């Protein structure tokens, strides 16, 4: 989603008000007419598709992890003794933006989450009505400056992290990692943080990149955290200026190589129209790139609502 863009290196301490609608977007790539045509009118004319699955969650052995893609950047990650939700968004509408593919699960079918990880405050990742309806009790882990938004949503505990900070509970570790994006939810709240997460439990390491453009920091994440499964965004990259804050398939391939992970699970495509590329293009292009590189077996394209055991 969009707001006034911030430079990750500067910390966003001084900001002026935007002079036009164009400046409300991270790339200044479109005017109101273009926005309405591409993001509002075209989805309105597109029939919403997909159905939530009636899923039987697998019985896991210790050391196994089941990952269920809910849609967009939303995931359920399950171990034998732990349920983790990441960026849970079940909305069919985000203001004027229509969800064109339904979430793969219903909130009522979710197991009670022990942890809820929210990567940043943008509306397509931090959706208050979805969070408010989750079963409780639960713990929220969010970047710095986001905790106040989570108050009153039913969480028993809210943990704010800075980059490379770690929250530990028993043998569960959650580390907030850097990314190249921005965190403002509205025009004036540039104090809010953003990032990805590395979740460690039972000897497994799962990395969720949040929203990010490609940057050299993926190499450091790979060296410091050694993720095994990388959940990487591949959509919302056209026009070219969008790559200042998002990754396309080519960038995701580079990030995956930098991370030196075992599996790449693509996300952030197919649910909401947030940019100009055809919505079917990201996974198709990723499959082509993986085939050309000779490691197609490392890409695991998940179907929404269907658990996959790793």
SETIBA-723789 format. One line per 8 residues: number of its first residue (from 0); for each residue x, y, z of C-alpha. Coordinates in steps of 0.02 Angstrom, whole numbers. Layout:
// residues N
NUM) X/Y/Z  ... $
// end
This chain:
// residues 310
0) 0/0/0  50/181/-11  97/327/99  231/458/97  391/367/56  537/367/176  721/335/147  774/188/257 $
8) 946/266/279  883/433/340  760/369/470  625/487/405  649/618/540  602/770/436  459/767/312  361/899/222 $
16) 180/883/169  152/817/-8  110/944/-142  9/824/-249  -73/651/-256  78/590/-353  189/617/-201  80/504/-94 $
24) 150/353/-185  323/284/-153  374/303/-335  272/457/-388  221/350/-536  39/392/-562  -88/530/-550  -267/514/-483 $
32) -338/464/-653  -210/325/-676  -234/264/-498  -422/255/-518  -412/164/-686  -280/36/-637  -313/6/-452  -500/39/-433 $
40) -592/27/-599  -507/-128/-670  -529/-231/-510  -710/-174/-497  -740/-250/-669  -649/-410/-618  -752/-547/-538  -684/-598/-370 $
48) -628/-780/-373  -561/-914/-256  -644/-995/-107  -585/-1025/72  -534/-1206/96  -606/-1320/228  -436/-1379/281  -381/-1523/389 $
56) -220/-1465/468  -86/-1600/465  -26/-1695/617  156/-1650/629  307/-1736/702  434/-1637/801  546/-1544/680  414/-1533/544 $
64) 337/-1367/496  175/-1339/400  156/-1176/304  -14/-1120/240  -23/-970/124  -182/-874/164  -154/-752/21  -53/-594/-17 $
72) 78/-588/124  -25/-686/252  35/-854/316  -2/-980/452  156/-1070/512  129/-1224/621  240/-1336/725  189/-1477/841 $
80) 168/-1353/985  161/-1180/903  46/-1083/787  110/-922/710  14/-800/600  110/-678/492  31/-519/420  -147/-590/430 $
88) -266/-496/314  -437/-569/275  -519/-412/205  -611/-413/39  -589/-224/29  -452/-105/82  -544/60/63  -567/74/-127 $
96) -452/-73/-164  -546/-234/-201  -475/-403/-160  -491/-501/-322  -448/-671/-248  -525/-724/-83  -420/-776/66  -382/-962/69 $
104) -445/-984/247  -584/-914/355  -536/-835/520  -659/-953/606  -561/-1104/541  -393/-1044/610  -310/-1130/757  -279/-1011/901 $
112) -116/-921/863  20/-915/995  112/-775/903  55/-645/776  196/-562/678  157/-400/585  295/-335/471  237/-154/456 $
120) 87/-40/469  30/-32/286  -152/-78/269  -122/-234/163  -13/-306/303  -87/-230/462  -277/-246/451  -358/-203/617 $
128) -527/-290/587  -436/-453/544  -323/-441/697  -469/-399/811  -562/-557/759  -420/-678/791  -440/-806/931  -353/-754/1092 $
136) -247/-756/1199  -96/-716/1092  63/-613/1080  95/-483/944  272/-449/882  288/-288/781  424/-165/728  465/-11/831 $
144) 331/123/832  189/4/783  137/-57/955  12/83/985  -87/27/831  -104/-148/905  -176/-90/1070  -359/-127/1094 $
152) -356/-272/969  -362/-409/1100  -177/-450/1118  -116/-508/1288  57/-440/1255  135/-327/1122  321/-337/1085  409/-201/984 $
160) 577/-243/904  715/-144/819  812/-219/675  911/-372/735  820/-375/903  756/-546/954  605/-599/1056  627/-768/1142 $
168) 500/-876/1230  560/-1049/1274  648/-1115/1120  551/-997/1003  651/-853/931  586/-710/823  710/-587/749  661/-427/658 $
176) 771/-408/504  804/-255/395  718/-225/229  708/-88/99  534/-15/117  449/112/230  330/107/377  213/257/379 $
184) 29/210/391  -31/387/356  56/546/301  134/603/464  184/445/558  358/415/490  415/353/660  343/181/624 $
192) 462/38/588  461/-100/458  555/-259/422  550/-446/397  552/-589/523  656/-744/550  560/-873/653  663/-1010/736 $
200) 588/-1162/822  629/-1347/835  785/-1324/730  693/-1242/584  715/-1064/519  580/-978/417  608/-804/345  464/-689/297 $
208) 532/-536/205  381/-423/236  381/-293/97  550/-252/24  642/-198/-130  802/-292/-169  950/-231/-67  1120/-295/-13 $
216) 1051/-331/161  987/-500/104  1167/-562/108  1186/-510/290  1020/-592/335  1080/-752/254  1245/-748/347  1173/-702/518 $
224) 1011/-801/518  1038/-943/392  854/-960/345  799/-1126/273  631/-1071/199  618/-898/122  445/-819/98  484/-684/-31 $
232) 372/-554/-116  367/-560/-306  226/-439/-354  186/-252/-367  341/-204/-467  278/-114/-623  308/26/-672  495/15/-644 $
240) 493/145/-506  396/24/-395  556/-77/-378  616/56/-257  502/-26/-127  449/-196/-199  532/-346/-281  487/-428/-445 $
248) 530/-609/-487  706/-565/-545  741/-475/-381  668/-618/-280  786/-739/-367  935/-629/-321  874/-615/-142  852/-804/-130 $
256) 1028/-832/-192  1095/-705/-66  1000/-789/76  1065/-961/26  900/-1037/82  839/-1209/34  663/-1164/-26  585/-1008/-101 $
264) 399/-982/-66  330/-834/-168  202/-713/-97  130/-537/-118  41/-570/-282  -129/-624/-344  -242/-552/-208  -245/-362/-228 $
272) -205/-260/-381  -68/-145/-314  26/-107/-475  16/-117/-664  86/-288/-712  -36/-426/-758  -82/-517/-598  -36/-687/-672 $
280) 137/-629/-726  240/-642/-563  225/-830/-531  241/-870/-716  400/-767/-732  471/-840/-572  445/-1016/-638  536/-970/-799 $
288) 684/-897/-704  697/-1045/-587  693/-1166/-735  829/-1067/-824  936/-1069/-666  915/-1257/-646  834/-1255/-475  647/-1261/-511 $
296) 630/-1392/-373  678/-1259/-245  526/-1152/-285  369/-1203/-190  218/-1110/-257  83/-1136/-126  -102/-1142/-158  -200/-1030/-40 $
304) -276/-1126/104  -179/-1288/77  -47/-1331/210  122/-1387/145  237/-1485/260  424/-1450/252 $
// end
